[in-house]
Amino acid sequence: MLEMRPDCESCGRDLLPDAGALICSFECTWCPDCAGSQCRNCGGALAPRPTRAADLLAKNPASTERKFRG
């Protein structure tokens, strides 16, 4: 199951679970402004992060662990 990380790893911008974010296969998470064409950590392809239905998000909430190291 995806962690649905709460922030961009580059700028720290909050990323709501139903908002646009891009992820790589390791789930590195980026806002659209910082994403670029490939993951800055592993060089992998980025894809839009899927959203989670509200009822499932209530049962399986997004992560609260922030990854921004700024």
mmCIF file of the N, C-alpha and C atoms, coordinates in Angstrom:
data_MODEL
# 
_entry.id   MODEL 
# 
loop_
_atom_site.group_PDB 
_atom_site.id 
_atom_site.type_symbol 
_atom_site.label_atom_id 
_atom_site.label_alt_id 
_atom_site.label_comp_id 
_atom_site.label_asym_id 
_atom_site.label_entity_id 
_atom_site.label_seq_id 
_atom_site.pdbx_PDB_ins_code 
_atom_site.Cartn_x 
_atom_site.Cartn_y 
_atom_site.Cartn_z 
_atom_site.occupancy 
_atom_site.B_iso_or_equiv 
_atom_site.pdbx_formal_charge 
_atom_site.auth_seq_id 
_atom_site.auth_comp_id 
_atom_site.auth_asym_id 
_atom_site.auth_atom_id 
_atom_site.pdbx_PDB_model_num 
ATOM 1   N N  . MET A 1 1  ? 0.843   -1.169 0.000   1.00 0.00 ? 1  MET A N  1 
ATOM 2   C CA . MET A 1 1  ? 0.000   0.000  0.000   1.00 0.00 ? 1  MET A CA 1 
ATOM 3   C C  . MET A 1 1  ? 0.897   1.244  0.000   1.00 0.00 ? 1  MET A C  1 
ATOM 4   N N  . LEU A 1 2  ? 0.532   2.235  -0.785  1.00 0.00 ? 2  LEU A N  1 
ATOM 5   C CA . LEU A 1 2  ? 1.297   3.477  -0.836  1.00 0.00 ? 2  LEU A CA 1 
ATOM 6   C C  . LEU A 1 2  ? 1.234   4.215  0.495   1.00 0.00 ? 2  LEU A C  1 
ATOM 7   N N  . GLU A 1 3  ? 2.355   4.826  0.858   1.00 0.00 ? 3  GLU A N  1 
ATOM 8   C CA . GLU A 1 3  ? 2.402   5.621  2.092   1.00 0.00 ? 3  GLU A CA 1 
ATOM 9   C C  . GLU A 1 3  ? 1.619   6.914  1.971   1.00 0.00 ? 3  GLU A C  1 
ATOM 10  N N  . MET A 1 4  ? 1.521   7.461  0.765   1.00 0.00 ? 4  MET A N  1 
ATOM 11  C CA . MET A 1 4  ? 0.877   8.764  0.539   1.00 0.00 ? 4  MET A CA 1 
ATOM 12  C C  . MET A 1 4  ? 1.604   9.819  1.380   1.00 0.00 ? 4  MET A C  1 
ATOM 13  N N  . ARG A 1 5  ? 2.880   9.993  1.115   1.00 0.00 ? 5  ARG A N  1 
ATOM 14  C CA . ARG A 1 5  ? 3.723   10.917 1.884   1.00 0.00 ? 5  ARG A CA 1 
ATOM 15  C C  . ARG A 1 5  ? 3.177   12.339 1.824   1.00 0.00 ? 5  ARG A C  1 
ATOM 16  N N  . PRO A 1 6  ? 3.325   13.076 2.925   1.00 0.00 ? 6  PRO A N  1 
ATOM 17  C CA . PRO A 1 6  ? 2.637   14.362 3.061   1.00 0.00 ? 6  PRO A CA 1 
ATOM 18  C C  . PRO A 1 6  ? 3.351   15.580 2.500   1.00 0.00 ? 6  PRO A C  1 
ATOM 19  N N  . ASP A 1 7  ? 4.579   15.420 1.981   1.00 0.00 ? 7  ASP A N  1 
ATOM 20  C CA . ASP A 1 7  ? 5.306   16.614 1.536   1.00 0.00 ? 7  ASP A CA 1 
ATOM 21  C C  . ASP A 1 7  ? 6.239   16.303 0.372   1.00 0.00 ? 7  ASP A C  1 
ATOM 22  N N  . CYS A 1 8  ? 6.612   17.375 -0.330  1.00 0.00 ? 8  CYS A N  1 
ATOM 23  C CA . CYS A 1 8  ? 7.581   17.280 -1.417  1.00 0.00 ? 8  CYS A CA 1 
ATOM 24  C C  . CYS A 1 8  ? 8.966   17.127 -0.806  1.00 0.00 ? 8  CYS A C  1 
ATOM 25  N N  . GLU A 1 9  ? 9.738   16.173 -1.306  1.00 0.00 ? 9  GLU A N  1 
ATOM 26  C CA . GLU A 1 9  ? 11.080  15.948 -0.765  1.00 0.00 ? 9  GLU A CA 1 
ATOM 27  C C  . GLU A 1 9  ? 12.052  17.070 -1.106  1.00 0.00 ? 9  GLU A C  1 
ATOM 28  N N  . SER A 1 10 ? 11.724  17.890 -2.084  1.00 0.00 ? 10 SER A N  1 
ATOM 29  C CA . SER A 1 10 ? 12.624  18.959 -2.494  1.00 0.00 ? 10 SER A CA 1 
ATOM 30  C C  . SER A 1 10 ? 12.341  20.282 -1.790  1.00 0.00 ? 10 SER A C  1 
ATOM 31  N N  . CYS A 1 11 ? 11.062  20.692 -1.738  1.00 0.00 ? 11 CYS A N  1 
ATOM 32  C CA . CYS A 1 11 ? 10.738  22.017 -1.195  1.00 0.00 ? 11 CYS A CA 1 
ATOM 33  C C  . CYS A 1 11 ? 9.939   21.975 0.103   1.00 0.00 ? 11 CYS A C  1 
ATOM 34  N N  . GLY A 1 12 ? 9.447   20.795 0.493   1.00 0.00 ? 12 GLY A N  1 
ATOM 35  C CA . GLY A 1 12 ? 8.690   20.672 1.728   1.00 0.00 ? 12 GLY A CA 1 
ATOM 36  C C  . GLY A 1 12 ? 7.231   21.062 1.617   1.00 0.00 ? 12 GLY A C  1 
ATOM 37  N N  . ARG A 1 13 ? 6.780   21.394 0.421   1.00 0.00 ? 13 ARG A N  1 
ATOM 38  C CA . ARG A 1 13 ? 5.379   21.789 0.221   1.00 0.00 ? 13 ARG A CA 1 
ATOM 39  C C  . ARG A 1 13 ? 4.437   20.683 0.673   1.00 0.00 ? 13 ARG A C  1 
ATOM 40  N N  . ASP A 1 14 ? 3.370   21.055 1.369   1.00 0.00 ? 14 ASP A N  1 
ATOM 41  C CA . ASP A 1 14 ? 2.366   20.083 1.785   1.00 0.00 ? 14 ASP A CA 1 
ATOM 42  C C  . ASP A 1 14 ? 1.678   19.494 0.561   1.00 0.00 ? 14 ASP A C  1 
ATOM 43  N N  . LEU A 1 15 ? 1.504   18.185 0.564   1.00 0.00 ? 15 LEU A N  1 
ATOM 44  C CA . LEU A 1 15 ? 0.834   17.479 -0.522  1.00 0.00 ? 15 LEU A CA 1 
ATOM 45  C C  . LEU A 1 15 ? -0.305  16.661 0.068   1.00 0.00 ? 15 LEU A C  1 
ATOM 46  N N  . LEU A 1 16 ? -1.500  17.141 -0.088  1.00 0.00 ? 16 LEU A N  1 
ATOM 47  C CA . LEU A 1 16 ? -2.666  16.426 0.425   1.00 0.00 ? 16 LEU A CA 1 
ATOM 48  C C  . LEU A 1 16 ? -2.830  15.100 -0.313  1.00 0.00 ? 16 LEU A C  1 
ATOM 49  N N  . PRO A 1 17 ? -3.435  14.110 0.336   1.00 0.00 ? 17 PRO A N  1 
ATOM 50  C CA . PRO A 1 17 ? -3.579  12.798 -0.298  1.00 0.00 ? 17 PRO A CA 1 
ATOM 51  C C  . PRO A 1 17 ? -4.344  12.826 -1.617  1.00 0.00 ? 17 PRO A C  1 
ATOM 52  N N  . ASP A 1 18 ? -5.226  13.818 -1.788  1.00 0.00 ? 18 ASP A N  1 
ATOM 53  C CA . ASP A 1 18 ? -5.999  13.891 -3.025  1.00 0.00 ? 18 ASP A CA 1 
ATOM 54  C C  . ASP A 1 18 ? -5.468  14.955 -3.982  1.00 0.00 ? 18 ASP A C  1 
ATOM 55  N N  . ALA A 1 19 ? -4.271  15.487 -3.699  1.00 0.00 ? 19 ALA A N  1 
ATOM 56  C CA . ALA A 1 19 ? -3.679  16.524 -4.542  1.00 0.00 ? 19 ALA A CA 1 
ATOM 57  C C  . ALA A 1 19 ? -2.658  15.920 -5.495  1.00 0.00 ? 19 ALA A C  1 
ATOM 58  N N  . GLY A 1 20 ? -2.298  16.693 -6.495  1.00 0.00 ? 20 GLY A N  1 
ATOM 59  C CA . GLY A 1 20 ? -1.324  16.236 -7.476  1.00 0.00 ? 20 GLY A CA 1 
ATOM 60  C C  . GLY A 1 20 ? 0.061   16.088 -6.874  1.00 0.00 ? 20 GLY A C  1 
ATOM 61  N N  . ALA A 1 21 ? 0.637   14.933 -7.006  1.00 0.00 ? 21 ALA A N  1 
ATOM 62  C CA . ALA A 1 21 ? 2.010   14.661 -6.587  1.00 0.00 ? 21 ALA A CA 1 
ATOM 63  C C  . ALA A 1 21 ? 2.558   13.641 -7.570  1.00 0.00 ? 21 ALA A C  1 
ATOM 64  N N  . LEU A 1 22 ? 3.859   13.598 -7.692  1.00 0.00 ? 22 LEU A N  1 
ATOM 65  C CA . LEU A 1 22 ? 4.499   12.615 -8.559  1.00 0.00 ? 22 LEU A CA 1 
ATOM 66  C C  . LEU A 1 22 ? 5.402   11.736 -7.712  1.00 0.00 ? 22 LEU A C  1 
ATOM 67  N N  . ILE A 1 23 ? 5.441   10.436 -8.051  1.00 0.00 ? 23 ILE A N  1 
ATOM 68  C CA . ILE A 1 23 ? 6.243   9.482  -7.289  1.00 0.00 ? 23 ILE A CA 1 
ATOM 69  C C  . ILE A 1 23 ? 7.043   8.599  -8.240  1.00 0.00 ? 23 ILE A C  1 
ATOM 70  N N  . CYS A 1 24 ? 8.140   8.038  -7.711  1.00 0.00 ? 24 CYS A N  1 
ATOM 71  C CA . CYS A 1 24 ? 8.907   7.034  -8.450  1.00 0.00 ? 24 CYS A CA 1 
ATOM 72  C C  . CYS A 1 24 ? 8.551   5.662  -7.864  1.00 0.00 ? 24 CYS A C  1 
ATOM 73  N N  . SER A 1 25 ? 9.214   4.630  -8.332  1.00 0.00 ? 25 SER A N  1 
ATOM 74  C CA . SER A 1 25 ? 8.905   3.278  -7.847  1.00 0.00 ? 25 SER A CA 1 
ATOM 75  C C  . SER A 1 25 ? 9.295   3.066  -6.386  1.00 0.00 ? 25 SER A C  1 
ATOM 76  N N  . PHE A 1 26 ? 10.163  3.931  -5.848  1.00 0.00 ? 26 PHE A N  1 
ATOM 77  C CA . PHE A 1 26 ? 10.526  3.854  -4.432  1.00 0.00 ? 26 PHE A CA 1 
ATOM 78  C C  . PHE A 1 26 ? 9.665   4.781  -3.581  1.00 0.00 ? 26 PHE A C  1 
ATOM 79  N N  . GLU A 1 27 ? 8.703   5.428  -4.225  1.00 0.00 ? 27 GLU A N  1 
ATOM 80  C CA . GLU A 1 27 ? 7.757   6.337  -3.584  1.00 0.00 ? 27 GLU A CA 1 
ATOM 81  C C  . GLU A 1 27 ? 8.381   7.656  -3.130  1.00 0.00 ? 27 GLU A C  1 
ATOM 82  N N  . CYS A 1 28 ? 9.531   8.019  -3.702  1.00 0.00 ? 28 CYS A N  1 
ATOM 83  C CA . CYS A 1 28 ? 10.029  9.381  -3.498  1.00 0.00 ? 28 CYS A CA 1 
ATOM 84  C C  . CYS A 1 28 ? 8.930   10.291 -4.036  1.00 0.00 ? 28 CYS A C  1 
ATOM 85  N N  . THR A 1 29 ? 8.622   11.350 -3.323  1.00 0.00 ? 29 THR A N  1 
ATOM 86  C CA . THR A 1 29 ? 7.437   12.149 -3.624  1.00 0.00 ? 29 THR A CA 1 
ATOM 87  C C  . THR A 1 29 ? 7.808   13.590 -3.917  1.00 0.00 ? 29 THR A C  1 
ATOM 88  N N  . TRP A 1 30 ? 7.254   14.128 -5.007  1.00 0.00 ? 30 TRP A N  1 
ATOM 89  C CA . TRP A 1 30 ? 7.587   15.466 -5.483  1.00 0.00 ? 30 TRP A CA 1 
ATOM 90  C C  . TRP A 1 30 ? 6.332   16.245 -5.844  1.00 0.00 ? 30 TRP A C  1 
ATOM 91  N N  . CYS A 1 31 ? 6.350   17.547 -5.609  1.00 0.00 ? 31 CYS A N  1 
ATOM 92  C CA . CYS A 1 31 ? 5.272   18.408 -6.091  1.00 0.00 ? 31 CYS A CA 1 
ATOM 93  C C  . CYS A 1 31 ? 5.495   18.625 -7.590  1.00 0.00 ? 31 CYS A C  1 
ATOM 94  N N  . PRO A 1 32 ? 4.469   19.035 -8.328  1.00 0.00 ? 32 PRO A N  1 
ATOM 95  C CA . PRO A 1 32 ? 4.638   19.247 -9.769  1.00 0.00 ? 32 PRO A CA 1 
ATOM 96  C C  . PRO A 1 32 ? 5.722   20.273 -10.111 1.00 0.00 ? 32 PRO A C  1 
ATOM 97  N N  . ASP A 1 33 ? 5.905   21.287 -9.273  1.00 0.00 ? 33 ASP A N  1 
ATOM 98  C CA . ASP A 1 33 ? 6.902   22.319 -9.556  1.00 0.00 ? 33 ASP A CA 1 
ATOM 99  C C  . ASP A 1 33 ? 8.335   21.803 -9.432  1.00 0.00 ? 33 ASP A C  1 
ATOM 100 N N  . CYS A 1 34 ? 8.580   20.833 -8.582  1.00 0.00 ? 34 CYS A N  1 
ATOM 101 C CA . CYS A 1 34 ? 9.934   20.313 -8.343  1.00 0.00 ? 34 CYS A CA 1 
ATOM 102 C C  . CYS A 1 34 ? 10.227  19.017 -9.090  1.00 0.00 ? 34 CYS A C  1 
ATOM 103 N N  . ALA A 1 35 ? 9.218   18.378 -9.644  1.00 0.00 ? 35 ALA A N  1 
ATOM 104 C CA . ALA A 1 35 ? 9.353   17.012 -10.145 1.00 0.00 ? 35 ALA A CA 1 
ATOM 105 C C  . ALA A 1 35 ? 10.377  16.828 -11.256 1.00 0.00 ? 35 ALA A C  1 
ATOM 106 N N  . GLY A 1 36 ? 10.344  17.618 -12.285 1.00 0.00 ? 36 GLY A N  1 
ATOM 107 C CA . GLY A 1 36 ? 11.204  17.353 -13.431 1.00 0.00 ? 36 GLY A CA 1 
ATOM 108 C C  . GLY A 1 36 ? 10.737  16.100 -14.158 1.00 0.00 ? 36 GLY A C  1 
ATOM 109 N N  . SER A 1 37 ? 11.647  15.473 -14.898 1.00 0.00 ? 37 SER A N  1 
ATOM 110 C CA . SER A 1 37 ? 11.258  14.312 -15.699 1.00 0.00 ? 37 SER A CA 1 
ATOM 111 C C  . SER A 1 37 ? 11.660  12.980 -15.078 1.00 0.00 ? 37 SER A C  1 
ATOM 112 N N  . GLN A 1 38 ? 12.530  13.025 -14.054 1.00 0.00 ? 38 GLN A N  1 
ATOM 113 C CA . GLN A 1 38 ? 12.917  11.784 -13.384 1.00 0.00 ? 38 GLN A CA 1 
ATOM 114 C C  . GLN A 1 38 ? 13.200  12.064 -11.916 1.00 0.00 ? 38 GLN A C  1 
ATOM 115 N N  . CYS A 1 39 ? 13.196  11.010 -11.115 1.00 0.00 ? 39 CYS A N  1 
ATOM 116 C CA . CYS A 1 39 ? 13.415  11.139 -9.675  1.00 0.00 ? 39 CYS A CA 1 
ATOM 117 C C  . CYS A 1 39 ? 14.815  11.677 -9.395  1.00 0.00 ? 39 CYS A C  1 
ATOM 118 N N  . ARG A 1 40 ? 14.907  12.668 -8.539  1.00 0.00 ? 40 ARG A N  1 
ATOM 119 C CA . ARG A 1 40 ? 16.202  13.251 -8.179  1.00 0.00 ? 40 ARG A CA 1 
ATOM 120 C C  . ARG A 1 40 ? 17.013  12.319 -7.276  1.00 0.00 ? 40 ARG A C  1 
ATOM 121 N N  . ASN A 1 41 ? 16.361  11.373 -6.633  1.00 0.00 ? 41 ASN A N  1 
ATOM 122 C CA . ASN A 1 41 ? 17.064  10.458 -5.731  1.00 0.00 ? 41 ASN A CA 1 
ATOM 123 C C  . ASN A 1 41 ? 17.609  9.229  -6.452  1.00 0.00 ? 41 ASN A C  1 
ATOM 124 N N  . CYS A 1 42 ? 16.770  8.587  -7.256  1.00 0.00 ? 42 CYS A N  1 
ATOM 125 C CA . CYS A 1 42 ? 17.175  7.313  -7.860  1.00 0.00 ? 42 CYS A CA 1 
ATOM 126 C C  . CYS A 1 42 ? 17.290  7.358  -9.376  1.00 0.00 ? 42 CYS A C  1 
ATOM 127 N N  . GLY A 1 43 ? 16.829  8.439  -9.999  1.00 0.00 ? 43 GLY A N  1 
ATOM 128 C CA . GLY A 1 43 ? 16.890  8.536  -11.450 1.00 0.00 ? 43 GLY A CA 1 
ATOM 129 C C  . GLY A 1 43 ? 15.773  7.813  -12.168 1.00 0.00 ? 43 GLY A C  1 
ATOM 130 N N  . GLY A 1 44 ? 14.844  7.244  -11.408 1.00 0.00 ? 44 GLY A N  1 
ATOM 131 C CA . GLY A 1 44 ? 13.734  6.508  -12.003 1.00 0.00 ? 44 GLY A CA 1 
ATOM 132 C C  . GLY A 1 44 ? 12.662  7.418  -12.582 1.00 0.00 ? 44 GLY A C  1 
ATOM 133 N N  . ALA A 1 45 ? 11.766  6.823  -13.342 1.00 0.00 ? 45 ALA A N  1 
ATOM 134 C CA . ALA A 1 45 ? 10.655  7.549  -13.951 1.00 0.00 ? 45 ALA A CA 1 
ATOM 135 C C  . ALA A 1 45 ? 9.671   8.007  -12.880 1.00 0.00 ? 45 ALA A C  1 
ATOM 136 N N  . LEU A 1 46 ? 9.065   9.153  -13.116 1.00 0.00 ? 46 LEU A N  1 
ATOM 137 C CA . LEU A 1 46 ? 8.034   9.665  -12.217 1.00 0.00 ? 46 LEU A CA 1 
ATOM 138 C C  . LEU A 1 46 ? 6.665   9.455  -12.844 1.00 0.00 ? 46 LEU A C  1 
ATOM 139 N N  . ALA A 1 47 ? 5.690   9.195  -12.002 1.00 0.00 ? 47 ALA A N  1 
ATOM 140 C CA . ALA A 1 47 ? 4.314   9.006  -12.445 1.00 0.00 ? 47 ALA A CA 1 
ATOM 141 C C  . ALA A 1 47 ? 3.395   9.718  -11.465 1.00 0.00 ? 47 ALA A C  1 
ATOM 142 N N  . PRO A 1 48 ? 2.210   10.122 -11.931 1.00 0.00 ? 48 PRO A N  1 
ATOM 143 C CA . PRO A 1 48 ? 1.264   10.746 -11.002 1.00 0.00 ? 48 PRO A CA 1 
ATOM 144 C C  . PRO A 1 48 ? 0.917   9.780  -9.869  1.00 0.00 ? 48 PRO A C  1 
ATOM 145 N N  . ARG A 1 49 ? 0.922   10.299 -8.652  1.00 0.00 ? 49 ARG A N  1 
ATOM 146 C CA . ARG A 1 49 ? 0.545   9.471  -7.505  1.00 0.00 ? 49 ARG A CA 1 
ATOM 147 C C  . ARG A 1 49 ? -0.964  9.261  -7.543  1.00 0.00 ? 49 ARG A C  1 
ATOM 148 N N  . PRO A 1 50 ? -1.427  8.019  -7.446  1.00 0.00 ? 50 PRO A N  1 
ATOM 149 C CA . PRO A 1 50 ? -2.868  7.784  -7.440  1.00 0.00 ? 50 PRO A CA 1 
ATOM 150 C C  . PRO A 1 50 ? -3.504  8.366  -6.183  1.00 0.00 ? 50 PRO A C  1 
ATOM 151 N N  . THR A 1 51 ? -4.761  8.707  -6.290  1.00 0.00 ? 51 THR A N  1 
ATOM 152 C CA . THR A 1 51 ? -5.491  9.173  -5.114  1.00 0.00 ? 51 THR A CA 1 
ATOM 153 C C  . THR A 1 51 ? -6.157  7.971  -4.453  1.00 0.00 ? 51 THR A C  1 
ATOM 154 N N  . ARG A 1 52 ? -6.568  8.140  -3.223  1.00 0.00 ? 52 ARG A N  1 
ATOM 155 C CA . ARG A 1 52 ? -7.241  7.080  -2.480  1.00 0.00 ? 52 ARG A CA 1 
ATOM 156 C C  . ARG A 1 52 ? -8.655  7.549  -2.174  1.00 0.00 ? 52 ARG A C  1 
ATOM 157 N N  . ALA A 1 53 ? -9.636  6.714  -2.406  1.00 0.00 ? 53 ALA A N  1 
ATOM 158 C CA . ALA A 1 53 ? -11.028 7.067  -2.137  1.00 0.00 ? 53 ALA A CA 1 
ATOM 159 C C  . ALA A 1 53 ? -11.195 7.480  -0.677  1.00 0.00 ? 53 ALA A C  1 
ATOM 160 N N  . ALA A 1 54 ? -12.067 8.448  -0.435  1.00 0.00 ? 54 ALA A N  1 
ATOM 161 C CA . ALA A 1 54 ? -12.234 9.028  0.903   1.00 0.00 ? 54 ALA A CA 1 
ATOM 162 C C  . ALA A 1 54 ? -12.540 7.966  1.958   1.00 0.00 ? 54 ALA A C  1 
ATOM 163 N N  . ASP A 1 55 ? -13.406 7.008  1.650   1.00 0.00 ? 55 ASP A N  1 
ATOM 164 C CA . ASP A 1 55 ? -13.744 5.990  2.650   1.00 0.00 ? 55 ASP A CA 1 
ATOM 165 C C  . ASP A 1 55 ? -12.541 5.100  2.965   1.00 0.00 ? 55 ASP A C  1 
ATOM 166 N N  . LEU A 1 56 ? -11.718 4.820  1.972   1.00 0.00 ? 56 LEU A N  1 
ATOM 167 C CA . LEU A 1 56 ? -10.517 4.015  2.210   1.00 0.00 ? 56 LEU A CA 1 
ATOM 168 C C  . LEU A 1 56 ? -9.419  4.830  2.885   1.00 0.00 ? 56 LEU A C  1 
ATOM 169 N N  . LEU A 1 57 ? -9.368  6.127  2.588   1.00 0.00 ? 57 LEU A N  1 
ATOM 170 C CA . LEU A 1 57 ? -8.397  6.994  3.239   1.00 0.00 ? 57 LEU A CA 1 
ATOM 171 C C  . LEU A 1 57 ? -8.682  7.087  4.734   1.00 0.00 ? 57 LEU A C  1 
ATOM 172 N N  . ALA A 1 58 ? -9.950  7.048  5.108   1.00 0.00 ? 58 ALA A N  1 
ATOM 173 C CA . ALA A 1 58 ? -10.312 7.074  6.530   1.00 0.00 ? 58 ALA A CA 1 
ATOM 174 C C  . ALA A 1 58 ? -9.823  5.804  7.234   1.00 0.00 ? 58 ALA A C  1 
ATOM 175 N N  . LYS A 1 59 ? -9.888  4.666  6.550   1.00 0.00 ? 59 LYS A N  1 
ATOM 176 C CA . LYS A 1 59 ? -9.453  3.393  7.130   1.00 0.00 ? 59 LYS A CA 1 
ATOM 177 C C  . LYS A 1 59 ? -7.940  3.200  7.029   1.00 0.00 ? 59 LYS A C  1 
ATOM 178 N N  . ASN A 1 60 ? -7.352  3.771  5.993   1.00 0.00 ? 60 ASN A N  1 
ATOM 179 C CA . ASN A 1 60 ? -5.916  3.641  5.719   1.00 0.00 ? 60 ASN A CA 1 
ATOM 180 C C  . ASN A 1 60 ? -5.352  5.032  5.460   1.00 0.00 ? 60 ASN A C  1 
ATOM 181 N N  . PRO A 1 61 ? -5.110  5.805  6.518   1.00 0.00 ? 61 PRO A N  1 
ATOM 182 C CA . PRO A 1 61 ? -4.715  7.209  6.348   1.00 0.00 ? 61 PRO A CA 1 
ATOM 183 C C  . PRO A 1 61 ? -3.330  7.371  5.727   1.00 0.00 ? 61 PRO A C  1 
ATOM 184 N N  . ALA A 1 62 ? -3.139  8.553  5.166   1.00 0.00 ? 62 ALA A N  1 
ATOM 185 C CA . ALA A 1 62 ? -1.844  8.907  4.580   1.00 0.00 ? 62 ALA A CA 1 
ATOM 186 C C  . ALA A 1 62 ? -0.791  9.001  5.676   1.00 0.00 ? 62 ALA A C  1 
ATOM 187 N N  . SER A 1 63 ? 0.445   8.835  5.291   1.00 0.00 ? 63 SER A N  1 
ATOM 188 C CA . SER A 1 63 ? 1.566   8.960  6.224   1.00 0.00 ? 63 SER A CA 1 
ATOM 189 C C  . SER A 1 63 ? 1.664   10.388 6.748   1.00 0.00 ? 63 SER A C  1 
ATOM 190 N N  . THR A 1 64 ? 2.172   10.534 7.946   1.00 0.00 ? 64 THR A N  1 
ATOM 191 C CA . THR A 1 64 ? 2.440   11.862 8.506   1.00 0.00 ? 64 THR A CA 1 
ATOM 192 C C  . THR A 1 64 ? 3.941   12.108 8.629   1.00 0.00 ? 64 THR A C  1 
ATOM 193 N N  . GLU A 1 65 ? 4.748   11.131 8.232   1.00 0.00 ? 65 GLU A N  1 
ATOM 194 C CA . GLU A 1 65 ? 6.208   11.259 8.311   1.00 0.00 ? 65 GLU A CA 1 
ATOM 195 C C  . GLU A 1 65 ? 6.715   12.111 7.155   1.00 0.00 ? 65 GLU A C  1 
ATOM 196 N N  . ARG A 1 66 ? 7.259   13.272 7.481   1.00 0.00 ? 66 ARG A N  1 
ATOM 197 C CA . ARG A 1 66 ? 7.751   14.204 6.474   1.00 0.00 ? 66 ARG A CA 1 
ATOM 198 C C  . ARG A 1 66 ? 9.142   13.785 6.007   1.00 0.00 ? 66 ARG A C  1 
ATOM 199 N N  . LYS A 1 67 ? 9.417   13.951 4.710   1.00 0.00 ? 67 LYS A N  1 
ATOM 200 C CA . LYS A 1 67 ? 10.688  13.539 4.107   1.00 0.00 ? 67 LYS A CA 1 
ATOM 201 C C  . LYS A 1 67 ? 11.584  14.719 3.741   1.00 0.00 ? 67 LYS A C  1 
ATOM 202 N N  . PHE A 1 68 ? 11.058  15.937 3.764   1.00 0.00 ? 68 PHE A N  1 
ATOM 203 C CA . PHE A 1 68 ? 11.845  17.122 3.402   1.00 0.00 ? 68 PHE A CA 1 
ATOM 204 C C  . PHE A 1 68 ? 12.984  17.295 4.387   1.00 0.00 ? 68 PHE A C  1 
ATOM 205 N N  . ARG A 1 69 ? 14.198  17.443 3.876   1.00 0.00 ? 69 ARG A N  1 
ATOM 206 C CA . ARG A 1 69 ? 15.376  17.553 4.727   1.00 0.00 ? 69 ARG A CA 1 
ATOM 207 C C  . ARG A 1 69 ? 15.974  18.961 4.709   1.00 0.00 ? 69 ARG A C  1 
ATOM 208 N N  . GLY A 1 70 ? 15.338  19.894 3.970   1.00 0.00 ? 70 GLY A N  1 
ATOM 209 C CA . GLY A 1 70 ? 15.795  21.261 3.764   1.00 0.00 ? 70 GLY A CA 1 
ATOM 210 C C  . GLY A 1 70 ? 16.460  21.877 4.864   1.00 0.00 ? 70 GLY A C  1 
# 
